[in-house]
Amino acid sequence: GREITLYERDPPPPEGGPDAAFEHWSRRGVGHLRHSHGFLARLENLLAKEHPDLLAELLAGGVGEITFERSLPTGLRETYKQQPGDAALTAFVSRRTTVELVMRRHVEALPNVTLQSEAFVRSPIFERRDAGLTAVGLRLEDGGAARDEAADLVVDAGGKGSDAIDALADAGVSIPEEDEACAI
């Protein structure tokens, strides 16, 4: 029953299918956009259990499945005998643009979700409350203008480009850092 707004800094995909997305979708915020990707069996199992319609849409969109047997080297495949649970080891492979396009269109079709493209999240907005620090919204930039958007729940999925750590530090949170030589 929750209304959800997703903010994304990149433009929406071009009209058309997976080939158009691969050729023309500009996603400056996504590394390795035009590379092929392999997705572990855990994701396939999660989608099959929790979001079977999305999994069906992905497969219809061109995502390929790789069974455990198919992943074996030829010599092992010749003597392979299926065991219980092997089907749960099916992974999938695809262009990243295909997976993102299909997932985006699936999410956009959900009745309680709004996806706003070309809106850059500058940082979460925090407020001190009795229980401590609470995220109460987002500082956004869209169309060249800055604005604040209130929210009752904030999920920061900005990855390494997120300014959440700086926003927490600005709110007075001490964030310890450790580093260690990797010996490479």
Backbone as numpy.savetxt, mean C-alpha at the origin, in Angstrom:
# Nx Ny Nz CAx CAy CAz Cx Cy Cz
-18.88 1.07 9.10 -19.67 2.28 9.10 -18.85 3.54 9.10
-17.54 3.46 9.22 -16.67 4.63 9.26 -16.50 5.19 7.86
-16.54 6.52 7.74 -16.22 7.18 6.47 -14.69 7.35 6.42
-14.09 6.95 5.32 -12.64 6.95 5.18 -12.24 7.85 4.02
-11.26 8.72 4.27 -10.68 9.52 3.20 -9.21 9.16 3.10
-8.79 8.79 1.89 -7.39 8.49 1.61 -6.81 9.66 0.82
-5.67 10.15 1.27 -5.00 11.24 0.58 -3.75 10.69 -0.08
-3.59 11.01 -1.34 -2.45 10.53 -2.09 -1.84 11.68 -2.87
-0.52 11.82 -2.82 0.10 12.98 -3.46 0.21 12.84 -4.97
0.20 11.63 -5.48 0.36 11.43 -6.92 -0.97 11.58 -7.65
-0.92 11.80 -8.95 -2.16 11.92 -9.73 -2.86 10.56 -9.87
-4.13 10.58 -10.22 -4.85 9.33 -10.43 -4.31 8.61 -11.67
-4.64 7.33 -11.82 -4.17 6.60 -12.99 -4.84 7.13 -14.26
-4.20 6.89 -15.40 -4.82 7.28 -16.66 -6.02 6.38 -16.96
-6.86 6.81 -17.86 -7.96 5.97 -18.31 -7.38 4.72 -18.97
-8.12 3.64 -18.91 -7.66 2.41 -19.55 -7.26 1.37 -18.54
-6.64 0.34 -19.04 -6.30 -0.80 -18.22 -4.85 -0.82 -17.77
-4.37 -2.02 -17.40 -3.02 -2.17 -16.87 -1.91 -1.68 -17.80
-2.07 -1.87 -19.12 -1.02 -1.40 -20.02 -0.93 0.13 -20.02
-2.06 0.80 -19.99 -2.05 2.27 -19.94 -1.44 2.75 -18.63
-1.75 2.06 -17.53 -1.17 2.44 -16.24 0.34 2.26 -16.26
0.80 1.16 -16.85 2.24 0.90 -16.92 2.94 1.97 -17.76
2.37 2.33 -18.85 3.01 3.28 -19.77 2.91 4.74 -19.32
1.80 5.12 -18.66 1.54 6.55 -18.49 1.31 7.04 -17.06
1.17 6.16 -16.09 0.86 6.62 -14.74 2.10 7.22 -14.10
2.01 8.46 -13.69 3.10 9.16 -13.03 2.93 8.99 -11.52
3.88 8.28 -10.89 3.81 8.02 -9.45 5.16 8.35 -8.84
5.48 9.64 -8.73 6.79 10.04 -8.23 7.04 9.55 -6.80
5.98 9.27 -6.07 6.12 8.81 -4.70 6.35 7.31 -4.57
6.45 6.60 -5.67 6.57 5.14 -5.62 7.86 4.70 -6.30
8.77 4.16 -5.50 9.99 3.61 -6.06 9.68 2.29 -6.77
10.43 1.98 -7.77 10.30 0.70 -8.50 8.92 0.51 -9.11
8.30 1.59 -9.52 6.94 1.52 -10.05 6.84 0.62 -11.27
7.80 0.69 -12.16 7.69 -0.05 -13.41 8.41 -1.40 -13.37
8.74 -1.86 -12.19 9.37 -3.17 -12.04 8.31 -4.23 -11.80
8.65 -5.45 -12.16 7.80 -6.58 -11.79 7.95 -6.81 -10.29
6.89 -7.28 -9.68 6.91 -7.54 -8.24 6.41 -8.95 -7.96
6.99 -9.56 -6.96 6.50 -10.83 -6.45 5.90 -10.58 -5.07
4.75 -11.15 -4.83 4.05 -10.97 -3.57 3.94 -12.31 -2.89
4.34 -12.38 -1.65 4.40 -13.64 -0.93 3.03 -14.29 -0.76
3.07 -15.58 -0.53 1.84 -16.36 -0.37 0.97 -15.82 0.77
1.60 -15.22 1.76 0.81 -14.68 2.88 -0.22 -13.66 2.38
0.17 -12.81 1.43 -0.77 -11.83 0.89 -1.87 -12.52 0.10
-1.51 -13.48 -0.71 -2.52 -14.23 -1.47 -3.53 -14.88 -0.53
-3.05 -15.49 0.56 -3.94 -16.13 1.52 -4.83 -15.13 2.24
-4.27 -13.99 2.61 -5.05 -12.94 3.27 -6.15 -12.44 2.35
-5.81 -12.17 1.09 -6.81 -11.70 0.13 -7.88 -12.77 -0.10
-7.48 -14.02 -0.23 -8.45 -15.10 -0.46 -9.43 -15.21 0.71
-8.94 -15.00 1.92 -9.78 -15.14 3.11 -10.62 -13.89 3.37
-9.99 -12.71 3.31 -10.64 -11.48 3.74 -11.23 -10.65 2.59
-10.66 -10.78 1.40 -11.08 -9.95 0.27 -11.10 -10.77 -1.03
-11.92 -11.81 -1.08 -11.91 -12.68 -2.27 -12.30 -11.95 -3.56
-13.16 -10.96 -3.47 -13.52 -10.19 -4.67 -12.32 -9.44 -5.22
-11.52 -8.86 -4.35 -10.32 -8.16 -4.78 -9.34 -9.13 -5.41
-9.16 -10.29 -4.82 -8.25 -11.28 -5.39 -8.72 -11.68 -6.79
-10.01 -11.89 -6.95 -10.56 -12.23 -8.27 -10.30 -11.10 -9.27
-10.46 -9.86 -8.84 -10.20 -8.71 -9.72 -8.72 -8.65 -10.10
-7.83 -8.92 -9.16 -6.40 -8.93 -9.46 -6.06 -9.99 -10.50
-6.60 -11.19 -10.31 -6.33 -12.27 -11.26 -6.91 -11.94 -12.63
-8.10 -11.36 -12.66 -8.71 -10.96 -13.93 -7.93 -9.82 -14.59
-7.24 -9.02 -13.79 -6.47 -7.89 -14.31 -5.10 -8.28 -14.84
-4.75 -9.56 -14.69 -3.48 -10.02 -15.25 -2.44 -10.45 -14.25
-2.76 -10.42 -12.96 -1.82 -10.88 -11.95 -1.69 -12.40 -12.10
-0.46 -12.89 -12.05 -0.22 -14.32 -12.21 0.04 -15.00 -10.88
-0.44 -16.22 -10.77 -0.20 -17.01 -9.56 0.96 -17.98 -9.82
1.77 -18.16 -8.78 2.85 -19.14 -8.85 2.65 -20.12 -7.70
2.29 -21.34 -8.06 2.09 -22.38 -7.05 3.44 -22.83 -6.51
3.40 -23.52 -5.39 4.62 -24.06 -4.81 5.32 -24.98 -5.81
4.57 -25.85 -6.45 5.15 -26.77 -7.42 5.83 -26.02 -8.56
5.18 -25.00 -9.05 5.74 -24.24 -10.17 7.01 -23.49 -9.78
7.18 -23.22 -8.49 8.37 -22.49 -8.05 9.58 -23.41 -7.87
9.37 -24.70 -7.91 10.47 -25.65 -7.72 11.35 -25.73 -8.97
12.65 -25.98 -8.78 13.50 -26.23 -9.94 13.03 -27.49 -10.68
13.32 -27.57 -11.96 12.84 -28.66 -12.80 13.13 -30.02 -12.19
14.32 -30.26 -11.72 14.68 -31.56 -11.16 13.81 -31.95 -9.97
13.50 -31.02 -9.11 12.64 -31.30 -7.96 11.18 -31.43 -8.37
10.80 -30.67 -9.37 9.41 -30.70 -9.82 9.04 -32.09 -10.35
10.00 -32.77 -10.96 9.74 -34.09 -11.53 9.39 -35.13 -10.46
9.91 -34.98 -9.26 9.65 -35.95 -8.18 8.69 -35.41 -7.11
8.20 -34.23 -7.32 7.33 -33.57 -6.33 6.00 -34.30 -6.17
5.60 -34.47 -4.94 4.27 -35.00 -4.61 3.62 -33.99 -3.69
2.46 -33.51 -4.09 1.79 -32.47 -3.33 1.50 -32.92 -1.91
1.73 -32.02 -0.98 1.49 -32.26 0.44 0.35 -31.36 0.92
-0.33 -31.77 1.99 -1.36 -30.87 2.55 -0.73 -29.52 2.92
-1.39 -28.47 2.55 -0.90 -27.13 2.85 -0.10 -26.50 1.73
0.30 -27.27 0.72 1.09 -26.70 -0.37 0.31 -25.62 -1.13
-1.00 -25.80 -1.23 -1.80 -24.80 -1.95 -1.72 -23.44 -1.27
-1.49 -23.42 0.04 -1.38 -22.16 0.78 -0.05 -21.46 0.53
0.82 -22.07 -0.27 2.12 -21.48 -0.59 2.11 -20.81 -1.97
0.91 -20.55 -2.50 0.78 -19.89 -3.79 1.02 -18.39 -3.63
1.96 -17.89 -4.40 2.29 -16.46 -4.40 1.78 -15.85 -5.70
1.88 -14.54 -5.83 1.53 -13.97 -7.12 2.55 -12.94 -7.58
2.60 -12.77 -8.89 3.55 -11.86 -9.52 2.80 -10.95 -10.47
3.35 -9.74 -10.61 2.67 -8.77 -11.46 3.53 -7.52 -11.60
3.17 -6.71 -12.55 3.70 -5.35 -12.57 3.11 -4.64 -11.35
3.90 -3.80 -10.75 3.37 -3.06 -9.60 2.21 -2.16 -10.02
2.31 -1.57 -11.21 1.24 -0.69 -11.66 -0.09 -1.44 -11.79
-0.04 -2.70 -12.20 -1.27 -3.49 -12.32 -1.91 -3.69 -10.95
-1.10 -4.11 -9.98 -1.63 -4.34 -8.62 -2.20 -3.05 -8.06
-1.48 -1.94 -8.20 -1.96 -0.67 -7.66 -3.23 -0.20 -8.36
-3.28 -0.36 -9.68 -4.47 0.06 -10.43 -5.70 -0.73 -9.99
-5.57 -2.05 -9.93 -6.72 -2.89 -9.56 -7.14 -2.61 -8.13
-6.18 -2.51 -7.22 -6.53 -2.23 -5.82 -7.18 -0.86 -5.68
-6.64 0.12 -6.38 -7.21 1.47 -6.30 -8.65 1.49 -6.79
-8.90 0.88 -7.92 -10.26 0.86 -8.45 -11.21 0.10 -7.54
-10.71 -0.94 -6.90 -11.52 -1.69 -5.94 -11.89 -0.79 -4.75
-10.90 -0.09 -4.23 -11.12 0.79 -3.07 -12.04 1.95 -3.45
-11.84 2.52 -4.63 -12.68 3.65 -5.06 -14.15 3.25 -5.19
-14.41 1.98 -5.43 -15.79 1.52 -5.58 -16.47 1.25 -4.23
-15.73 1.28 -3.15 -16.32 1.05 -1.83 -17.17 2.25 -1.44
-18.34 2.01 -0.85 -19.26 3.12 -0.60 -18.81 4.11 0.48
-17.92 3.70 1.37 -17.54 4.58 2.48 -16.14 5.16 2.33
-15.57 5.07 1.11 -14.20 5.52 0.91 -14.15 6.62 -0.15
-13.41 7.68 0.18 -13.11 8.75 -0.78 -11.60 8.77 -0.95
-11.15 8.79 -2.19 -9.72 8.85 -2.46 -9.43 10.18 -3.12
-8.60 10.98 -2.48 -8.26 12.30 -3.01 -6.82 12.28 -3.52
-6.66 12.41 -4.82 -5.33 12.43 -5.43 -4.75 13.84 -5.40
-3.46 13.90 -5.57 -2.72 15.16 -5.63 -2.91 16.02 -4.39
-2.97 15.32 -3.26 -3.05 15.98 -1.96 -1.87 15.46 -1.13
-0.93 16.32 -0.87 0.28 15.93 -0.16 0.08 16.11 1.34
0.25 15.03 2.09 0.15 15.09 3.55 1.49 15.58 4.08
1.47 16.77 4.64 2.69 17.35 5.19 3.05 16.70 6.53
2.03 16.52 7.38 2.29 15.88 8.67 0.98 15.62 9.39
1.00 14.69 10.31 -0.15 14.53 11.20 -0.20 15.73 12.16
-1.37 16.01 12.67 -1.55 17.05 13.68 -1.82 16.34 15.00
-1.03 16.69 16.01 -1.18 16.06 17.32 -1.69 17.06 18.33
-2.38 16.53 19.33 -2.92 17.36 20.41 -2.70 16.60 21.72
-2.32 17.36 22.75 -2.16 16.75 24.08 -3.54 16.57 24.70
-3.81 15.37 25.16 -5.07 15.05 25.84 -4.73 14.29 27.11
-5.75 13.98 27.90 -5.53 13.28 29.18 -4.72 12.01 29.01
-4.99 11.26 27.97 -4.32 9.98 27.76 -2.94 10.14 27.12
-2.56 11.37 26.80 -1.27 11.59 26.16 -1.44 12.33 24.86
-0.61 12.01 23.92 -0.64 12.66 22.62 -1.59 11.91 21.69
-2.47 12.65 21.01 -3.46 12.05 20.12 -3.39 12.71 18.75
-3.40 11.89 17.69 -3.48 12.43 16.33 -4.92 12.88 16.11
-5.09 14.15 15.71 -6.44 14.71 15.54 -6.71 15.19 14.12
-5.72 15.02 13.24 -5.93 15.45 11.87 -4.65 15.42 11.07
-4.74 16.07 9.91 -3.62 16.10 8.97 -3.41 17.51 8.46
-2.16 17.85 8.24 -1.81 19.09 7.56 -1.55 18.71 6.11
-2.36 19.24 5.21 -2.33 18.87 3.79 -1.92 20.04 2.92
-1.47 19.68 1.73 -1.23 20.67 0.69 -1.85 20.11 -0.59
-2.84 20.81 -1.12 -3.42 20.39 -2.39 -3.77 21.62 -3.22
-3.54 21.52 -4.49 -3.77 22.66 -5.37 -2.92 23.86 -5.01
-1.77 23.62 -4.38 -0.88 24.71 -4.00 -1.26 25.41 -2.71
-2.37 25.02 -2.09 -2.81 25.65 -0.85 -2.68 24.69 0.32
-2.30 25.23 1.47 -2.19 24.43 2.68 -3.52 24.48 3.44
-3.86 23.36 4.06 -5.06 23.31 4.89 -4.92 22.20 5.90
-5.68 22.32 6.98 -5.73 21.28 8.00 -7.05 20.54 7.87
-7.00 19.24 8.05 -8.19 18.40 7.97 -8.31 17.61 9.26
-9.42 17.80 9.97 -9.65 17.07 11.22 -9.94 15.60 10.92
-9.59 14.73 11.86 -9.85 13.30 11.71 -9.96 12.67 13.09
-10.79 11.63 13.20 -10.87 10.93 14.48 -9.92 9.74 14.54
-9.31 9.40 13.41 -8.31 8.35 13.34 -7.37 8.69 12.19
-6.07 8.59 12.44 -5.08 8.88 11.42 -4.17 7.66 11.27
-4.02 7.20 10.03 -3.07 6.14 9.71 -2.04 6.75 8.78
-0.79 6.76 9.20 0.28 7.31 8.37 0.90 6.16 7.58
0.65 6.16 6.28 1.22 5.14 5.40 2.20 5.80 4.43
2.88 6.84 4.88 3.77 7.60 4.04 5.15 7.01 3.87
5.42 5.92 4.56 6.72 5.28 4.42 7.85 6.18 4.88
9.01 5.98 4.27 10.19 6.74 4.70 10.07 8.23 4.38
9.12 8.62 3.53 8.92 10.02 3.20 8.00 10.74 4.18
7.49 10.03 5.17 6.57 10.63 6.14 7.29 11.61 7.06
6.59 12.66 7.43 7.11 13.63 8.39 6.55 13.39 9.80
5.99 12.21 10.04 5.37 11.92 11.34 6.37 11.99 12.48
7.58 11.50 12.28 8.59 11.54 13.35 8.90 12.98 13.72
9.06 13.85 12.72 9.33 15.26 13.00 8.14 15.90 13.71
6.92 15.55 13.30 5.72 16.11 13.95 5.64 15.66 15.40
5.99 14.41 15.67 6.01 13.93 17.06 7.07 14.67 17.87
8.23 14.86 17.30 9.29 15.59 17.99 8.85 17.03 18.26
8.20 17.67 17.27 7.69 19.04 17.46 6.66 19.10 18.57
5.95 17.98 18.79 4.93 17.93 19.85 5.54 17.58 21.21
6.87 17.41 21.23 7.54 17.17 22.51 7.85 15.73 22.82
7.63 14.84 21.88 7.91 13.43 22.10 9.39 13.18 21.86
10.05 12.55 22.81 11.45 12.19 22.66 11.52 10.86 21.93
12.19 10.86 20.81 12.28 9.64 20.00 13.74 9.20 19.97
14.05 8.14 20.72 15.44 7.69 20.76 15.86 7.08 19.42
17.09 7.30 19.09 17.64 6.71 17.86 18.87 5.91 18.22
19.04 4.82 17.55 20.25 4.00 17.70 20.80 3.72 16.33
22.10 3.66 16.24 22.67 3.19 14.99 23.82 2.25 15.32
24.08 1.41 14.38 25.11 0.40 14.59 25.75 0.12 13.23
27.04 -0.02 13.23 27.74 -0.32 11.97 27.24 -1.69 11.46
27.03 -1.77 10.16 26.51 -3.02 9.58 27.63 -3.97 9.18
28.85 -3.55 9.28 30.03 -4.39 9.01 30.11 -4.85 7.56
29.56 -4.06 6.66 29.69 -4.40 5.24 30.77 -3.52 4.65
